[in-house]
């Protein structure tokens, strides 16, 4: 599934407002929209279920999916 997240960028304080300025300014951090790749795996348990969640930026999601797949393969809940 594809979602997005707004990520704050570093703010450049050059030209910042002086402390003795009587005007009121609205300040907002610069944002960038990052497309996220998400995957949910639901595993049944004796009472209920477990949900394993993978979420990474789309640009690097495939690079780390192998790690998530290994975690899923090794997942053995300690259920009495």
C-alpha positions in Angstrom: 0.0 0.0 0.0 1.3 3.5 -0.8 0.8 6.4 1.7 2.7 9.6 2.3 4.3 11.5 5.2 5.1 15.2 5.5 8.8 15.5 6.6 10.2 18.7 8.0 13.2 20.0 6.2 16.0 21.9 7.9 15.0 25.6 8.3 17.3 28.3 7.0 17.3 31.1 9.7 18.9 33.6 7.3 16.8 36.8 7.3 15.1 35.8 10.6 12.9 38.3 12.3 14.5 40.7 14.8 13.3 40.5 18.4 12.3 44.2 18.5 10.1 44.0 15.4 6.4 44.8 16.4 4.9 42.8 13.5 3.6 39.3 14.0 4.8 36.7 11.6 3.4 33.2 11.0 6.3 30.7 10.9 5.9 27.3 9.4 8.6 24.8 8.8 9.3 23.8 5.2 7.8 20.4 4.4 8.4 17.7 1.8 6.0 15.0 0.8 7.6 11.5 1.0 5.8 8.6 -0.6 5.9 5.6 1.8 5.6 1.9 0.9 3.7 -0.1 3.6 3.0 -3.7 4.1 1.0 -5.5 6.8 1.2 -9.2 7.5 -1.5 -10.7 9.9 -0.6 -13.9 11.6 -3.2 -15.9 13.6 -2.5 -16.7 17.3 -4.3 -18.9 19.8 -6.2 -15.9 21.0 -6.3 -13.1 18.5 -3.6 -12.3 16.0 -0.2 -10.6 15.5 0.4 -7.9 12.9 3.8 -7.3 11.4 4.2 -3.9 9.8 6.8 -2.7 7.3 7.0 1.0 6.3 9.8 2.7 4.4 10.3 5.5 1.9 9.4 4.3 -1.6 12.9 5.1 -2.9 14.6 2.6 -0.5 11.7 0.2 0.3 13.0 -2.6 -1.9 16.5 -2.4 -0.4 15.2 -3.3 3.1 12.3 -5.6 2.2 14.6 -8.6 2.4 15.3 -7.8 6.1 11.6 -7.6 6.8 11.0 -10.9 5.0 13.6 -12.6 7.1 12.0 -11.2 10.3 8.6 -12.5 9.1 10.1 -15.9 8.3 11.7 -16.2 11.8 8.7 -14.9 13.7 7.8 -17.4 16.4 5.5 -15.9 19.1 5.9 -17.3 22.6 2.2 -18.1 23.1 1.3 -20.5 26.0 
